[in-house]
Amino acid sequence: MLISVVLLSALVVQASPGAREAAAIHSAKAAIVRSMDPSLLTTPFEAWLRDVAGGAAGARWSVNDCGEQTGDPKQDQGRDFPMCAEVEVALSGHRTLSVSLAVGRLKAGVGGPPVFWSAHIRSADGLVQSIRSLAAIPDAIRAP
């Protein structure tokens, strides 16, 4: 009986990868954009993105290490990388907008307020335009 309780407790403490990803994505979608960029309104990120990206049709969400792993196991060993919820949205002109919000740490899990990490627009010919803030995204989308 005691062993069952201990095993059940361990399962509850360690969220499944699917649950962790769902929590990370939920945290990003619900984040208030003003908390990440004071020049913006008090609007949840998902609604704001839908507004600025023209409906955000086909938005695809994923969770990753914010691009921080080096690929060298010796250098990466023991590090707790940031956890980003990333959304990709199809734009007009065969362009794609990608926005990453840091929502926690890979080992520690989701925690703390989401933070703008990065954004870029990839054009049909593969050129990438980096975007430095959430407030700059609408102008970047409108640019030719």
Phi and psi in radians as a Rosetta constraint file:
Dihedral C 1 N 2 CA 2 C 2 CIRCULARHARMONIC -1.066 0.35
Dihedral N 2 CA 2 C 2 N 3 CIRCULARHARMONIC -0.702 0.35
Dihedral C 2 N 3 CA 3 C 3 CIRCULARHARMONIC -1.098 0.35
Dihedral N 3 CA 3 C 3 N 4 CIRCULARHARMONIC -0.710 0.35
Dihedral C 3 N 4 CA 4 C 4 CIRCULARHARMONIC -1.078 0.35
Dihedral N 4 CA 4 C 4 N 5 CIRCULARHARMONIC -0.736 0.35
Dihedral C 4 N 5 CA 5 C 5 CIRCULARHARMONIC -1.131 0.35
Dihedral N 5 CA 5 C 5 N 6 CIRCULARHARMONIC -0.742 0.35
Dihedral C 5 N 6 CA 6 C 6 CIRCULARHARMONIC -1.122 0.35
Dihedral N 6 CA 6 C 6 N 7 CIRCULARHARMONIC -0.791 0.35
Dihedral C 6 N 7 CA 7 C 7 CIRCULARHARMONIC -1.118 0.35
Dihedral N 7 CA 7 C 7 N 8 CIRCULARHARMONIC -0.740 0.35
Dihedral C 7 N 8 CA 8 C 8 CIRCULARHARMONIC -1.096 0.35
Dihedral N 8 CA 8 C 8 N 9 CIRCULARHARMONIC -0.714 0.35
Dihedral C 8 N 9 CA 9 C 9 CIRCULARHARMONIC -1.073 0.35
Dihedral N 9 CA 9 C 9 N 10 CIRCULARHARMONIC -0.724 0.35
Dihedral C 9 N 10 CA 10 C 10 CIRCULARHARMONIC -1.105 0.35
Dihedral N 10 CA 10 C 10 N 11 CIRCULARHARMONIC -0.683 0.35
Dihedral C 10 N 11 CA 11 C 11 CIRCULARHARMONIC -1.172 0.35
Dihedral N 11 CA 11 C 11 N 12 CIRCULARHARMONIC -0.659 0.35
Dihedral C 11 N 12 CA 12 C 12 CIRCULARHARMONIC -1.184 0.35
Dihedral N 12 CA 12 C 12 N 13 CIRCULARHARMONIC -0.699 0.35
Dihedral C 12 N 13 CA 13 C 13 CIRCULARHARMONIC -1.171 0.35
Dihedral N 13 CA 13 C 13 N 14 CIRCULARHARMONIC -0.706 0.35
Dihedral C 13 N 14 CA 14 C 14 CIRCULARHARMONIC -1.651 0.35
Dihedral N 14 CA 14 C 14 N 15 CIRCULARHARMONIC 1.834 0.35
Dihedral C 14 N 15 CA 15 C 15 CIRCULARHARMONIC -1.213 0.35
Dihedral N 15 CA 15 C 15 N 16 CIRCULARHARMONIC 2.541 0.35
Dihedral C 15 N 16 CA 16 C 16 CIRCULARHARMONIC -1.152 0.35
Dihedral N 16 CA 16 C 16 N 17 CIRCULARHARMONIC 2.731 0.35
Dihedral C 16 N 17 CA 17 C 17 CIRCULARHARMONIC -0.970 0.35
Dihedral N 17 CA 17 C 17 N 18 CIRCULARHARMONIC -0.677 0.35
Dihedral C 17 N 18 CA 18 C 18 CIRCULARHARMONIC -1.108 0.35
Dihedral N 18 CA 18 C 18 N 19 CIRCULARHARMONIC -0.712 0.35
Dihedral C 18 N 19 CA 19 C 19 CIRCULARHARMONIC -1.194 0.35
Dihedral N 19 CA 19 C 19 N 20 CIRCULARHARMONIC -0.684 0.35
Dihedral C 19 N 20 CA 20 C 20 CIRCULARHARMONIC -1.131 0.35
Dihedral N 20 CA 20 C 20 N 21 CIRCULARHARMONIC -0.771 0.35
Dihedral C 20 N 21 CA 21 C 21 CIRCULARHARMONIC -1.107 0.35
Dihedral N 21 CA 21 C 21 N 22 CIRCULARHARMONIC -0.747 0.35
Dihedral C 21 N 22 CA 22 C 22 CIRCULARHARMONIC -1.079 0.35
Dihedral N 22 CA 22 C 22 N 23 CIRCULARHARMONIC -0.703 0.35
Dihedral C 22 N 23 CA 23 C 23 CIRCULARHARMONIC -1.155 0.35
Dihedral N 23 CA 23 C 23 N 24 CIRCULARHARMONIC -0.704 0.35
Dihedral C 23 N 24 CA 24 C 24 CIRCULARHARMONIC -1.118 0.35
Dihedral N 24 CA 24 C 24 N 25 CIRCULARHARMONIC -0.781 0.35
Dihedral C 24 N 25 CA 25 C 25 CIRCULARHARMONIC -1.178 0.35
Dihedral N 25 CA 25 C 25 N 26 CIRCULARHARMONIC -0.730 0.35
Dihedral C 25 N 26 CA 26 C 26 CIRCULARHARMONIC -1.053 0.35
Dihedral N 26 CA 26 C 26 N 27 CIRCULARHARMONIC -0.750 0.35
Dihedral C 26 N 27 CA 27 C 27 CIRCULARHARMONIC -1.041 0.35
Dihedral N 27 CA 27 C 27 N 28 CIRCULARHARMONIC -0.750 0.35
Dihedral C 27 N 28 CA 28 C 28 CIRCULARHARMONIC -1.180 0.35
Dihedral N 28 CA 28 C 28 N 29 CIRCULARHARMONIC -0.797 0.35
Dihedral C 28 N 29 CA 29 C 29 CIRCULARHARMONIC -1.066 0.35
Dihedral N 29 CA 29 C 29 N 30 CIRCULARHARMONIC -0.656 0.35
Dihedral C 29 N 30 CA 30 C 30 CIRCULARHARMONIC -1.501 0.35
Dihedral N 30 CA 30 C 30 N 31 CIRCULARHARMONIC -0.199 0.35
Dihedral C 30 N 31 CA 31 C 31 CIRCULARHARMONIC -1.024 0.35
Dihedral N 31 CA 31 C 31 N 32 CIRCULARHARMONIC 2.383 0.35
Dihedral C 31 N 32 CA 32 C 32 CIRCULARHARMONIC -1.419 0.35
Dihedral N 32 CA 32 C 32 N 33 CIRCULARHARMONIC 2.142 0.35
Dihedral C 32 N 33 CA 33 C 33 CIRCULARHARMONIC -1.080 0.35
Dihedral N 33 CA 33 C 33 N 34 CIRCULARHARMONIC -0.551 0.35
Dihedral C 33 N 34 CA 34 C 34 CIRCULARHARMONIC -1.092 0.35
Dihedral N 34 CA 34 C 34 N 35 CIRCULARHARMONIC -0.524 0.35
Dihedral C 34 N 35 CA 35 C 35 CIRCULARHARMONIC -1.234 0.35
Dihedral N 35 CA 35 C 35 N 36 CIRCULARHARMONIC -0.350 0.35
Dihedral C 35 N 36 CA 36 C 36 CIRCULARHARMONIC -1.747 0.35
Dihedral N 36 CA 36 C 36 N 37 CIRCULARHARMONIC -0.359 0.35
Dihedral C 36 N 37 CA 37 C 37 CIRCULARHARMONIC -2.665 0.35
Dihedral N 37 CA 37 C 37 N 38 CIRCULARHARMONIC 1.816 0.35
Dihedral C 37 N 38 CA 38 C 38 CIRCULARHARMONIC -1.047 0.35
Dihedral N 38 CA 38 C 38 N 39 CIRCULARHARMONIC -0.246 0.35
Dihedral C 38 N 39 CA 39 C 39 CIRCULARHARMONIC -1.438 0.35
Dihedral N 39 CA 39 C 39 N 40 CIRCULARHARMONIC -0.090 0.35
Dihedral C 39 N 40 CA 40 C 40 CIRCULARHARMONIC -1.759 0.35
Dihedral N 40 CA 40 C 40 N 41 CIRCULARHARMONIC 2.994 0.35
Dihedral C 40 N 41 CA 41 C 41 CIRCULARHARMONIC -1.408 0.35
Dihedral N 41 CA 41 C 41 N 42 CIRCULARHARMONIC 2.970 0.35
Dihedral C 41 N 42 CA 42 C 42 CIRCULARHARMONIC -1.499 0.35
Dihedral N 42 CA 42 C 42 N 43 CIRCULARHARMONIC 1.392 0.35
Dihedral C 42 N 43 CA 43 C 43 CIRCULARHARMONIC -2.335 0.35
Dihedral N 43 CA 43 C 43 N 44 CIRCULARHARMONIC 2.464 0.35
Dihedral C 43 N 44 CA 44 C 44 CIRCULARHARMONIC -1.090 0.35
Dihedral N 44 CA 44 C 44 N 45 CIRCULARHARMONIC 2.517 0.35
Dihedral C 44 N 45 CA 45 C 45 CIRCULARHARMONIC -0.933 0.35
Dihedral N 45 CA 45 C 45 N 46 CIRCULARHARMONIC -0.792 0.35
Dihedral C 45 N 46 CA 46 C 46 CIRCULARHARMONIC -1.041 0.35
Dihedral N 46 CA 46 C 46 N 47 CIRCULARHARMONIC -0.776 0.35
Dihedral C 46 N 47 CA 47 C 47 CIRCULARHARMONIC -1.169 0.35
Dihedral N 47 CA 47 C 47 N 48 CIRCULARHARMONIC -0.728 0.35
Dihedral C 47 N 48 CA 48 C 48 CIRCULARHARMONIC -1.062 0.35
Dihedral N 48 CA 48 C 48 N 49 CIRCULARHARMONIC -0.785 0.35
Dihedral C 48 N 49 CA 49 C 49 CIRCULARHARMONIC -1.096 0.35
Dihedral N 49 CA 49 C 49 N 50 CIRCULARHARMONIC -0.744 0.35
Dihedral C 49 N 50 CA 50 C 50 CIRCULARHARMONIC -1.015 0.35
Dihedral N 50 CA 50 C 50 N 51 CIRCULARHARMONIC -0.717 0.35
Dihedral C 50 N 51 CA 51 C 51 CIRCULARHARMONIC -1.122 0.35
Dihedral N 51 CA 51 C 51 N 52 CIRCULARHARMONIC -0.889 0.35
Dihedral C 51 N 52 CA 52 C 52 CIRCULARHARMONIC -1.377 0.35
Dihedral N 52 CA 52 C 52 N 53 CIRCULARHARMONIC -0.423 0.35
Dihedral C 52 N 53 CA 53 C 53 CIRCULARHARMONIC -1.751 0.35
Dihedral N 53 CA 53 C 53 N 54 CIRCULARHARMONIC 0.232 0.35
Dihedral C 53 N 54 CA 54 C 54 CIRCULARHARMONIC 1.219 0.35
Dihedral N 54 CA 54 C 54 N 55 CIRCULARHARMONIC 0.775 0.35
Dihedral C 54 N 55 CA 55 C 55 CIRCULARHARMONIC 1.777 0.35
Dihedral N 55 CA 55 C 55 N 56 CIRCULARHARMONIC -0.296 0.35
Dihedral C 55 N 56 CA 56 C 56 CIRCULARHARMONIC 0.888 0.35
Dihedral N 56 CA 56 C 56 N 57 CIRCULARHARMONIC 0.761 0.35
Dihedral C 56 N 57 CA 57 C 57 CIRCULARHARMONIC -1.066 0.35
Dihedral N 57 CA 57 C 57 N 58 CIRCULARHARMONIC 2.346 0.35
Dihedral C 57 N 58 CA 58 C 58 CIRCULARHARMONIC 1.241 0.35
Dihedral N 58 CA 58 C 58 N 59 CIRCULARHARMONIC 0.478 0.35
Dihedral C 58 N 59 CA 59 C 59 CIRCULARHARMONIC -1.063 0.35
Dihedral N 59 CA 59 C 59 N 60 CIRCULARHARMONIC 2.273 0.35
Dihedral C 59 N 60 CA 60 C 60 CIRCULARHARMONIC -2.059 0.35
Dihedral N 60 CA 60 C 60 N 61 CIRCULARHARMONIC 2.174 0.35
Dihedral C 60 N 61 CA 61 C 61 CIRCULARHARMONIC -1.808 0.35
Dihedral N 61 CA 61 C 61 N 62 CIRCULARHARMONIC 2.541 0.35
Dihedral C 61 N 62 CA 62 C 62 CIRCULARHARMONIC -2.613 0.35
Dihedral N 62 CA 62 C 62 N 63 CIRCULARHARMONIC 2.944 0.35
Dihedral C 62 N 63 CA 63 C 63 CIRCULARHARMONIC -2.176 0.35
Dihedral N 63 CA 63 C 63 N 64 CIRCULARHARMONIC 2.369 0.35
Dihedral C 63 N 64 CA 64 C 64 CIRCULARHARMONIC -2.608 0.35
Dihedral N 64 CA 64 C 64 N 65 CIRCULARHARMONIC -3.021 0.35
Dihedral C 64 N 65 CA 65 C 65 CIRCULARHARMONIC -1.609 0.35
Dihedral N 65 CA 65 C 65 N 66 CIRCULARHARMONIC 0.361 0.35
Dihedral C 65 N 66 CA 66 C 66 CIRCULARHARMONIC 1.059 0.35
Dihedral N 66 CA 66 C 66 N 67 CIRCULARHARMONIC 0.329 0.35
Dihedral C 66 N 67 CA 67 C 67 CIRCULARHARMONIC 1.318 0.35
Dihedral N 67 CA 67 C 67 N 68 CIRCULARHARMONIC 0.321 0.35
Dihedral C 67 N 68 CA 68 C 68 CIRCULARHARMONIC -1.575 0.35
Dihedral N 68 CA 68 C 68 N 69 CIRCULARHARMONIC -0.328 0.35
Dihedral C 68 N 69 CA 69 C 69 CIRCULARHARMONIC -1.227 0.35
Dihedral N 69 CA 69 C 69 N 70 CIRCULARHARMONIC 2.475 0.35
Dihedral C 69 N 70 CA 70 C 70 CIRCULARHARMONIC -1.523 0.35
Dihedral N 70 CA 70 C 70 N 71 CIRCULARHARMONIC -0.385 0.35
Dihedral C 70 N 71 CA 71 C 71 CIRCULARHARMONIC 1.610 0.35
Dihedral N 71 CA 71 C 71 N 72 CIRCULARHARMONIC -0.131 0.35
Dihedral C 71 N 72 CA 72 C 72 CIRCULARHARMONIC -1.709 0.35
Dihedral N 72 CA 72 C 72 N 73 CIRCULARHARMONIC 1.866 0.35
Dihedral C 72 N 73 CA 73 C 73 CIRCULARHARMONIC -0.968 0.35
Dihedral N 73 CA 73 C 73 N 74 CIRCULARHARMONIC -0.598 0.35
Dihedral C 73 N 74 CA 74 C 74 CIRCULARHARMONIC -1.142 0.35
Dihedral N 74 CA 74 C 74 N 75 CIRCULARHARMONIC -0.738 0.35
Dihedral C 74 N 75 CA 75 C 75 CIRCULARHARMONIC -1.309 0.35
Dihedral N 75 CA 75 C 75 N 76 CIRCULARHARMONIC -0.605 0.35
Dihedral C 75 N 76 CA 76 C 76 CIRCULARHARMONIC -1.477 0.35
Dihedral N 76 CA 76 C 76 N 77 CIRCULARHARMONIC -0.283 0.35
Dihedral C 76 N 77 CA 77 C 77 CIRCULARHARMONIC -0.982 0.35
Dihedral N 77 CA 77 C 77 N 78 CIRCULARHARMONIC 2.256 0.35
Dihedral C 77 N 78 CA 78 C 78 CIRCULARHARMONIC 1.426 0.35
Dihedral N 78 CA 78 C 78 N 79 CIRCULARHARMONIC -0.132 0.35
Dihedral C 78 N 79 CA 79 C 79 CIRCULARHARMONIC -1.412 0.35
Dihedral N 79 CA 79 C 79 N 80 CIRCULARHARMONIC 2.529 0.35
Dihedral C 79 N 80 CA 80 C 80 CIRCULARHARMONIC -1.840 0.35
Dihedral N 80 CA 80 C 80 N 81 CIRCULARHARMONIC 1.734 0.35
Dihedral C 80 N 81 CA 81 C 81 CIRCULARHARMONIC -1.302 0.35
Dihedral N 81 CA 81 C 81 N 82 CIRCULARHARMONIC 2.695 0.35
Dihedral C 81 N 82 CA 82 C 82 CIRCULARHARMONIC -1.117 0.35
Dihedral N 82 CA 82 C 82 N 83 CIRCULARHARMONIC 2.703 0.35
Dihedral C 82 N 83 CA 83 C 83 CIRCULARHARMONIC -1.963 0.35
Dihedral N 83 CA 83 C 83 N 84 CIRCULARHARMONIC 2.141 0.35
Dihedral C 83 N 84 CA 84 C 84 CIRCULARHARMONIC -1.973 0.35
Dihedral N 84 CA 84 C 84 N 85 CIRCULARHARMONIC 2.422 0.35
Dihedral C 84 N 85 CA 85 C 85 CIRCULARHARMONIC -1.658 0.35
Dihedral N 85 CA 85 C 85 N 86 CIRCULARHARMONIC 2.155 0.35
Dihedral C 85 N 86 CA 86 C 86 CIRCULARHARMONIC -2.074 0.35
Dihedral N 86 CA 86 C 86 N 87 CIRCULARHARMONIC 2.383 0.35
Dihedral C 86 N 87 CA 87 C 87 CIRCULARHARMONIC -2.099 0.35
Dihedral N 87 CA 87 C 87 N 88 CIRCULARHARMONIC 2.399 0.35
Dihedral C 87 N 88 CA 88 C 88 CIRCULARHARMONIC -2.030 0.35
Dihedral N 88 CA 88 C 88 N 89 CIRCULARHARMONIC 2.318 0.35
Dihedral C 88 N 89 CA 89 C 89 CIRCULARHARMONIC -2.249 0.35
Dihedral N 89 CA 89 C 89 N 90 CIRCULARHARMONIC 2.310 0.35
Dihedral C 89 N 90 CA 90 C 90 CIRCULARHARMONIC -1.314 0.35
Dihedral N 90 CA 90 C 90 N 91 CIRCULARHARMONIC 2.284 0.35
Dihedral C 90 N 91 CA 91 C 91 CIRCULARHARMONIC -1.956 0.35
Dihedral N 91 CA 91 C 91 N 92 CIRCULARHARMONIC 3.006 0.35
Dihedral C 91 N 92 CA 92 C 92 CIRCULARHARMONIC -1.131 0.35
Dihedral N 92 CA 92 C 92 N 93 CIRCULARHARMONIC 2.784 0.35
Dihedral C 92 N 93 CA 93 C 93 CIRCULARHARMONIC 1.246 0.35
Dihedral N 93 CA 93 C 93 N 94 CIRCULARHARMONIC 0.458 0.35
Dihedral C 93 N 94 CA 94 C 94 CIRCULARHARMONIC 0.985 0.35
Dihedral N 94 CA 94 C 94 N 95 CIRCULARHARMONIC 0.658 0.35
Dihedral C 94 N 95 CA 95 C 95 CIRCULARHARMONIC -1.845 0.35
Dihedral N 95 CA 95 C 95 N 96 CIRCULARHARMONIC 2.787 0.35
Dihedral C 95 N 96 CA 96 C 96 CIRCULARHARMONIC -2.276 0.35
Dihedral N 96 CA 96 C 96 N 97 CIRCULARHARMONIC 2.292 0.35
Dihedral C 96 N 97 CA 97 C 97 CIRCULARHARMONIC -1.746 0.35
Dihedral N 97 CA 97 C 97 N 98 CIRCULARHARMONIC 2.278 0.35
Dihedral C 97 N 98 CA 98 C 98 CIRCULARHARMONIC -2.118 0.35
Dihedral N 98 CA 98 C 98 N 99 CIRCULARHARMONIC 2.292 0.35
Dihedral C 98 N 99 CA 99 C 99 CIRCULARHARMONIC -2.267 0.35
Dihedral N 99 CA 99 C 99 N 100 CIRCULARHARMONIC 2.275 0.35
Dihedral C 99 N 100 CA 100 C 100 CIRCULARHARMONIC -2.008 0.35
Dihedral N 100 CA 100 C 100 N 101 CIRCULARHARMONIC 2.284 0.35
Dihedral C 100 N 101 CA 101 C 101 CIRCULARHARMONIC -2.071 0.35
Dihedral N 101 CA 101 C 101 N 102 CIRCULARHARMONIC 2.195 0.35
Dihedral C 101 N 102 CA 102 C 102 CIRCULARHARMONIC -1.314 0.35
Dihedral N 102 CA 102 C 102 N 103 CIRCULARHARMONIC 2.217 0.35
Dihedral C 102 N 103 CA 103 C 103 CIRCULARHARMONIC -2.144 0.35
Dihedral N 103 CA 103 C 103 N 104 CIRCULARHARMONIC 0.080 0.35
Dihedral C 103 N 104 CA 104 C 104 CIRCULARHARMONIC 2.805 0.35
Dihedral N 104 CA 104 C 104 N 105 CIRCULARHARMONIC -2.637 0.35
Dihedral C 104 N 105 CA 105 C 105 CIRCULARHARMONIC -2.234 0.35
Dihedral N 105 CA 105 C 105 N 106 CIRCULARHARMONIC 2.558 0.35
Dihedral C 105 N 106 CA 106 C 106 CIRCULARHARMONIC -1.043 0.35
Dihedral N 106 CA 106 C 106 N 107 CIRCULARHARMONIC -0.726 0.35
Dihedral C 106 N 107 CA 107 C 107 CIRCULARHARMONIC -1.405 0.35
Dihedral N 107 CA 107 C 107 N 108 CIRCULARHARMONIC -0.762 0.35
Dihedral C 107 N 108 CA 108 C 108 CIRCULARHARMONIC -1.361 0.35
Dihedral N 108 CA 108 C 108 N 109 CIRCULARHARMONIC -0.461 0.35
Dihedral C 108 N 109 CA 109 C 109 CIRCULARHARMONIC 1.689 0.35
Dihedral N 109 CA 109 C 109 N 110 CIRCULARHARMONIC -2.996 0.35
Dihedral C 109 N 110 CA 110 C 110 CIRCULARHARMONIC -1.212 0.35
Dihedral N 110 CA 110 C 110 N 111 CIRCULARHARMONIC 2.339 0.35
Dihedral C 110 N 111 CA 111 C 111 CIRCULARHARMONIC -3.117 0.35
Dihedral N 111 CA 111 C 111 N 112 CIRCULARHARMONIC 2.609 0.35
Dihedral C 111 N 112 CA 112 C 112 CIRCULARHARMONIC 1.382 0.35
Dihedral N 112 CA 112 C 112 N 113 CIRCULARHARMONIC 2.946 0.35
Dihedral C 112 N 113 CA 113 C 113 CIRCULARHARMONIC -1.267 0.35
Dihedral N 113 CA 113 C 113 N 114 CIRCULARHARMONIC 2.442 0.35
Dihedral C 113 N 114 CA 114 C 114 CIRCULARHARMONIC -1.033 0.35
Dihedral N 114 CA 114 C 114 N 115 CIRCULARHARMONIC 2.584 0.35
Dihedral C 114 N 115 CA 115 C 115 CIRCULARHARMONIC -2.273 0.35
Dihedral N 115 CA 115 C 115 N 116 CIRCULARHARMONIC 2.390 0.35
Dihedral C 115 N 116 CA 116 C 116 CIRCULARHARMONIC -1.056 0.35
Dihedral N 116 CA 116 C 116 N 117 CIRCULARHARMONIC 2.225 0.35
Dihedral C 116 N 117 CA 117 C 117 CIRCULARHARMONIC -1.856 0.35
Dihedral N 117 CA 117 C 117 N 118 CIRCULARHARMONIC -0.922 0.35
Dihedral C 117 N 118 CA 118 C 118 CIRCULARHARMONIC -2.888 0.35
Dihedral N 118 CA 118 C 118 N 119 CIRCULARHARMONIC 2.853 0.35
Dihedral C 118 N 119 CA 119 C 119 CIRCULARHARMONIC -2.716 0.35
Dihedral N 119 CA 119 C 119 N 120 CIRCULARHARMONIC 2.620 0.35
Dihedral C 119 N 120 CA 120 C 120 CIRCULARHARMONIC -2.751 0.35
Dihedral N 120 CA 120 C 120 N 121 CIRCULARHARMONIC 2.791 0.35
Dihedral C 120 N 121 CA 121 C 121 CIRCULARHARMONIC -2.050 0.35
Dihedral N 121 CA 121 C 121 N 122 CIRCULARHARMONIC 2.235 0.35
Dihedral C 121 N 122 CA 122 C 122 CIRCULARHARMONIC -1.822 0.35
Dihedral N 122 CA 122 C 122 N 123 CIRCULARHARMONIC 2.187 0.35
Dihedral C 122 N 123 CA 123 C 123 CIRCULARHARMONIC -1.455 0.35
Dihedral N 123 CA 123 C 123 N 124 CIRCULARHARMONIC 2.982 0.35
Dihedral C 123 N 124 CA 124 C 124 CIRCULARHARMONIC -1.037 0.35
Dihedral N 124 CA 124 C 124 N 125 CIRCULARHARMONIC -0.539 0.35
Dihedral C 124 N 125 CA 125 C 125 CIRCULARHARMONIC -1.577 0.35
Dihedral N 125 CA 125 C 125 N 126 CIRCULARHARMONIC 0.148 0.35
Dihedral C 125 N 126 CA 126 C 126 CIRCULARHARMONIC 1.621 0.35
Dihedral N 126 CA 126 C 126 N 127 CIRCULARHARMONIC -0.061 0.35
Dihedral C 126 N 127 CA 127 C 127 CIRCULARHARMONIC -1.215 0.35
Dihedral N 127 CA 127 C 127 N 128 CIRCULARHARMONIC 2.468 0.35
Dihedral C 127 N 128 CA 128 C 128 CIRCULARHARMONIC -2.041 0.35
Dihedral N 128 CA 128 C 128 N 129 CIRCULARHARMONIC 2.234 0.35
Dihedral C 128 N 129 CA 129 C 129 CIRCULARHARMONIC -1.908 0.35
Dihedral N 129 CA 129 C 129 N 130 CIRCULARHARMONIC 2.000 0.35
Dihedral C 129 N 130 CA 130 C 130 CIRCULARHARMONIC -1.317 0.35
Dihedral N 130 CA 130 C 130 N 131 CIRCULARHARMONIC 2.542 0.35
Dihedral C 130 N 131 CA 131 C 131 CIRCULARHARMONIC -2.153 0.35
Dihedral N 131 CA 131 C 131 N 132 CIRCULARHARMONIC 2.249 0.35
Dihedral C 131 N 132 CA 132 C 132 CIRCULARHARMONIC -1.575 0.35
Dihedral N 132 CA 132 C 132 N 133 CIRCULARHARMONIC -0.192 0.35
Dihedral C 132 N 133 CA 133 C 133 CIRCULARHARMONIC -2.731 0.35
Dihedral N 133 CA 133 C 133 N 134 CIRCULARHARMONIC 2.823 0.35
Dihedral C 133 N 134 CA 134 C 134 CIRCULARHARMONIC -1.085 0.35
Dihedral N 134 CA 134 C 134 N 135 CIRCULARHARMONIC -0.709 0.35
Dihedral C 134 N 135 CA 135 C 135 CIRCULARHARMONIC -1.085 0.35
Dihedral N 135 CA 135 C 135 N 136 CIRCULARHARMONIC -0.426 0.35
Dihedral C 135 N 136 CA 136 C 136 CIRCULARHARMONIC -1.459 0.35
Dihedral N 136 CA 136 C 136 N 137 CIRCULARHARMONIC -0.198 0.35
Dihedral C 136 N 137 CA 137 C 137 CIRCULARHARMONIC -1.101 0.35
Dihedral N 137 CA 137 C 137 N 138 CIRCULARHARMONIC -0.822 0.35
Dihedral C 137 N 138 CA 138 C 138 CIRCULARHARMONIC -1.000 0.35
Dihedral N 138 CA 138 C 138 N 139 CIRCULARHARMONIC -0.748 0.35
Dihedral C 138 N 139 CA 139 C 139 CIRCULARHARMONIC -1.137 0.35
Dihedral N 139 CA 139 C 139 N 140 CIRCULARHARMONIC -0.679 0.35
Dihedral C 139 N 140 CA 140 C 140 CIRCULARHARMONIC -1.118 0.35
Dihedral N 140 CA 140 C 140 N 141 CIRCULARHARMONIC -0.653 0.35
Dihedral C 140 N 141 CA 141 C 141 CIRCULARHARMONIC -1.164 0.35
Dihedral N 141 CA 141 C 141 N 142 CIRCULARHARMONIC -0.705 0.35
Dihedral C 141 N 142 CA 142 C 142 CIRCULARHARMONIC -1.305 0.35
Dihedral N 142 CA 142 C 142 N 143 CIRCULARHARMONIC -0.377 0.35
Dihedral C 142 N 143 CA 143 C 143 CIRCULARHARMONIC -1.140 0.35
Dihedral N 143 CA 143 C 143 N 144 CIRCULARHARMONIC 2.542 0.35
